[in-house]
């Protein structure tokens, strides 16, 4: 290309082209995929009832890579009587999610998923998202919308769950596709919840039926040269797939008790964060029974109790994330937002949890938008930026360096069931014929 003075103000031809914004050369082809197709994966049965324990789907994707962020689980829900999902969405129906490779290795397990999912959606997504896209998952923001769902569910309604909202395994690192060597033959096993805990109704003890259940996967076929290179790397060193996993620990607080102590001894290399959901399990005055002791469709089983901790202290080995115990509701609300990196930390991106919805909880069948209380802590090492990138990493835990939380409550009226969720990093090494998992 010429780069000489043309006699016009001393500007070269190259400089004039830059100033005029003219592009003379087309960009080279940069894609490594030959095609992208949505493919449906069917479950072993087309319909399941509330009395069915498990719904299983084996993926048949062959040599194609999966973009899980553009894939979803589709299901049609029909109830025997007027009912809705209350605080949660269609995720109320799923108690456990287990994912295994074709070689039989368990790569991910999420216990008490239906209690975890609403917290991840409402803390991790904006109110606009819950109002708009959350409606596809059965989430609502107003009592009026909950009432309208009564008739819609009894007539049958289709819901979609994006795969990253079904399991953190499908989220990955947020950038990578699910390798073909891992996706092919992958088994997804959903353990269904009882109708008394999954649904909310004014009367009638409704049951539910799931119909037309299937995965719709966004599959990508690679060019031959890239596919061959990836297969060679998988056979030699293995492909690395990383994601965040939630480990669940349950703990019961007996009647009239006010002190809660939960200890997690699971060994992981990177503990990122943790939070506790507290739920009453016995009747108090006009409040119906809640929780695993006696299930009830008369209340919202997925809501947390109102926040009433007067002292909270987390400990990891000899490390105290809070130098002093947290003793007020506003402080714990801030810590919960800090754990999810949302709202208070970024004024341009707010989530669906307000101080009011955090502090209060209405267990009535069609009540206020609340029940968001959690006792949370972030275990991120630091927020220092190195070359514009956050240098963030978790902390190791093991049998001798356990994660511990001490809570003091004000109320002595109810027995409580506590669910502690610990988020940690998990690595899957994918080979041609098998996989290995590292915490």
N, C-alpha and C positions, 0 to 999 in steps of 0.2 A: 504494500500500500504506500502511496506517495506521502512524503512528509516534508515537502518543500514550501517555501513562501510563495504565495500566489499573487503578491502585490496588493492585497487588500488589508491594510492596517497591520501588516506584519504577522497575521494569523496563518498558520499552516493549514493544509487541507484536513489533516487529522484533527486539529483543534476546532475547525469550523464544524466538522461532523459531530464532535462531542457537544459543542454548544447547541447545535440544532436538534440534538436528540435523535439522529437518524441511525437506524441499525441496518447494516448492509449484509451481515452474515447471519444465517439461521443457526439456532442452537442445536448442538448434536443430540441425537437420541440418547436418553439417559435411563430409560426403564429397563428392568431386568425381568419383567413379567410378560408372558405371552397372552394371558387372558385372565379375566376376573369374573367369577360366576357365583351366584347365590344357589347353594345346594341344600336341600332339606334332608334332615336326618330324623328318622321316625323312632319312636319308643317301641318297646316290645309289645305293648298293647296300646290301642287308640284311646281308651278311656280308663279312668281310675276313680274309685270312690273314697270317701273318708275312712272306710274300714280297710282299705288297701295300705299295706305298710310301705311298699317301695315302688318307685317308677324308674325303670332302667332303660338307658339308650346307649347303644354301641355305635360309635362314629365309623363311617365307611368313606374316608376322604382320600385314600390312596396317597399319591405323591404331591398333593397340593398343600400349600401353606395357608393358614387361617388368620384372617384379620378379625380377632375376637371383638374388637371395639365396634365393629360394624355388623355384628352377628347378634342373634337374640333367641330366647326361648319363647315359643308361642303356646298358649293354652286357653281353652274356653272353659269358663267356670259357670256352673248352674247349681243353684241351691234349691232345696225342697220347700223352703218358705222364705219370707222376706228377711234379708240379712245384709250385712256389709262387713268390710274389713276393719272399720274403725281407724285407729291411729296408724296401723300398718297398711300395706297394700296386699297384692296377691301373694307376696312373699310369706304372708301368714300361713299359707298352706304347706310350706316346706320347713321341716324341723332340722334336717341334716342334709348336707351336700358332700358326697364322697366321690373323688375322681381317681381312677386307676388307669395305668397304661395297659397296652395290650399284652405285656409280659406279666401282668398281675401286680406290679409295684404300685402301692398307694402314693400318689403324688400330692394330694390335698384332701383335707377333711375339715369341714366347718360344722361344729356342733351348735345347737340352739341358734341356727341361722336366722329364724324368723324374728328373734329378738334383736339380733345384731343389725339386720338389713335396714330397718327404719331409722336407726341412729346414723348409719353410714349415709343414707340418702338425705336425711334432714340436716345433718351437720356438714356433709360434703357437697351439697348442691344448694343453689340459690332458691329463694321462694318462687321466682318466676319459673325455674326448672320444674319444681314440684307441681306448680299450677298447670304447666303446659305438658312437658314430656312425662312428668310423674303420673299423670292421669292414665297413661298407657299401662303403668304398673299398679294401678288401683289406689294411688295416693291422692288424698284430697286435703283441702285446707280450711273448709268451712263446714259447719254442721248441716247446712242446707244441701251441700253436695253429698254428704253421708246419707241423708234421708232419701235423696233421689236414687242412690245406689241400691236401696232395698228392692225396688221393683226390677231394676236392671239385672241384678244377680239372679233373682228367681226366674227371670225369662232367659237367662244365659248371656254372658258377655265375654268378649275376647280381650285378653291381656297379653302384653309383651314385656319380657324382662331382658334388658341388654345383658350380654354375658358378663361384663365386668361387674355388674350389680348382683349377679348370681353367685360369683365366687371370685376372690382376689386372684386366683390362679389365672383366670382369663384376662385380667388386667395386665399381668406381666410387669415389665418395666415401663409400660406406657408408650413404647416405641416399636417393639419387636413383634413380628408375626409368630404365631404358634408353629413350631417346626413340623414339617410333614411326618418326620420319624416319630414324633410324639402324638400328633393328632390322629394318625391312622390307627384305628382300633381302640381309641380312647373310650373308656366307659364312664358315663356320668350316672350316678345313682342318687336319686332324690327320695328321702324318707319323709312321708307325708304326716302332717299334724292331725290330731283329732279334731272333729268338727266343733267340739265344745270350747276348744282353745283358739281355733283359727277364725271363727266367725263371731260376730256381735249381732244380737237380735233382741227385740223387746219381749218376744214370747215364741214358743213353738219348738225350741231345740232343733234348729234346722241342720240338715246334713248337706254335703256338697258332692258334686261329681265333676271331674276334670275330663274334658273331651278335646279332641283334635290337638293333642300335645305333640310338639316336635321342635327341633332346632332348625333355624335357618342360618347357614354358615356362609360367610363371605370368603370364598376360596380363591387362591391365586396360584396360577401355574407359572413356573420359572422357565427361562430359556435353558436349553440343554446344557450349555457350558456352565452356567451357574448351578444348575441342579447337580451336575457331575462333581463340581468342586465342593458343594455342600455335603454330598454323600461321602466324598473322600475324607473331609474333615470330621464328619460324624463317625466314620469307621475308625479313623486314626486317634483323634483326641476327644471326640464327642462335642456336641453343640451345647452351649450353656443357656438355660432359660431360667431367669430369676423372677420372683414375685413375692408379695407379702402374704403371710398366712396369719389367721387368727386362731390362737389356742384358747380354749374355754375351760374355766374352772368354776365349779358350783360350790356354794357354801350356804348353809342354813343358819339363821339366827333364831334361837328358841323364843317362845313367848315371854314377854316382859324383859327381854334382854335389850341392852342399849349399846353394847360393844361388839363391833364386827372386826374380825381379824382373818384375812385371807392370805395364804401363802402359795406361791407358784414355784415349783422346783424343776420345771422343764428346762432342759439344757438347750440353749440356742446361742448362736454366735452374735446375732444382732437383734436385740429387743428394741423396737422403735417407739412403742407407746403402749398404754394400757388404760382401761376404764372399767368401772363397775356399774351394773344396773341392779337396783334394789326393787323388789316387788313384794307386797304383802301376800300372805297365804292363808289368812284366817279372817273371819268377819269382824268388822269394827263398826259398831252402831248400825247405820243404814247401808254401809258398804257391803256388797255381796262378796262371796268367797272368790279369791283370785289365786291362780298358780297351780302347780302340779299336785298339791295335796287333794284338792277338790276342784275340778274344772267347772267353769261356768261360762255360758254364752251371754249372760246378762251384763257382763262388764268387758272392758277392753283389756285383754290379756297381754298386749304388747307394750302398754304404757309403763313407764317407770313410776314409782311412788313420788309424791311431792318431795322436794329436797329439804331435808331437815338435819343434816349433819352439822354438829357444832364443832367438830375437830376432825381433820383428815391429815394423815401423814403416810407418805409412801417411802419405801426403803428398798434399795437394791444392794445386798451385801452390806457394806459400810457406807454406801453412798446415799445421801438424802437429797432427792430432787428439789424438795421444799426445805429450805434451811429452818423454817418455822412452820408448824402445822397451819393449814388453811382452816379458818374458823367462820367465815362468812359466805353467804350465798353468792353475792356478786363476784367475790374472788374466785370461787370454784367455777362460776360461769365463764370467767375470763380464761381459766386454765383449760376448760373443756374446748373453748374456741381455739386456744393456742395449740392443743393437741391435734385438731383438725386443720390447722393453718388457715383459718377462715375468719370472716366477719370483722372482729376487732382489729386484727392485724392488717386488713386490707379494706379501706373504706370504699373501694370501687367494687368489691365483690362480697356481698353479704349472703349468709345462708338462711335456712328456714327456721332457725331456733332463736327466739327472743328471750330476754331475761324473764318475762312473764311465763312463757311456755316451759322454761327451765325450772322455775321455782314451784309451779303448781301442777296438780294432776287431778283430772276429773275422770273417774272410772265408769260413769254412766254410759249406757249403750250409745247414745248420740250426744256427746258432750263437747266441751270446748277444745280448742287446739292447744294441747299442753302435754305433759308427761314426758318431757325431753331430758329430765335430770340424769346426769351421770357424774361419777367421781373419777376424774381423768388425770392423767399425767403423761408428759412427753419425756421420752428417754433419748432424744436426739442429743448427740454429743455437743454440737455447736451450730451456730448460724453464720460462721465466717465464710466470706466469699473468696475463692481462689480463682483468679482469671475469669471472673464473672459467673462462676458456678458455685452453688452452695456446697460446702464441704460438710455433708451431714452423714452421720453413721450412728448405729445403735450401740447398745452395750451388751456384753455377754451375760448370760444367766446359767446357773447349773445347780446341782443338788446342794452344794455348800455356799453358793452365792445366789440365794433365792430372792424372788420379787415378793414384797410384802406390803400390805396396806392395812392400816389401823383406822377405824372410823368410830366416832361416838355420835349416837343419835339421841334425839330428845324424846321420841315416843316410845312407850312400853306396851302399846295396845295390841300389837299384831306380831305374829310369827312372820319372818321374812325369808325369801329366797334370793340369794345374791349370785350374779353371773359376772365373773371377771373375764374380760377378753384381753389377751395380750397379743399385740401385733409384732411379728418378727419376720426376718428375711429368710427365704428358703431358695435354694439353688437346685435345679434339676439338670443333670448331665445326660444328654440324649445321645445314645449310640444307635447303630442300625437295627440291632435286635433286642436291646434292653435299655433301661434307664436306671440311674442311681440318684438318690435324694440326699441332700446335705442341709442341715438346719443353719 
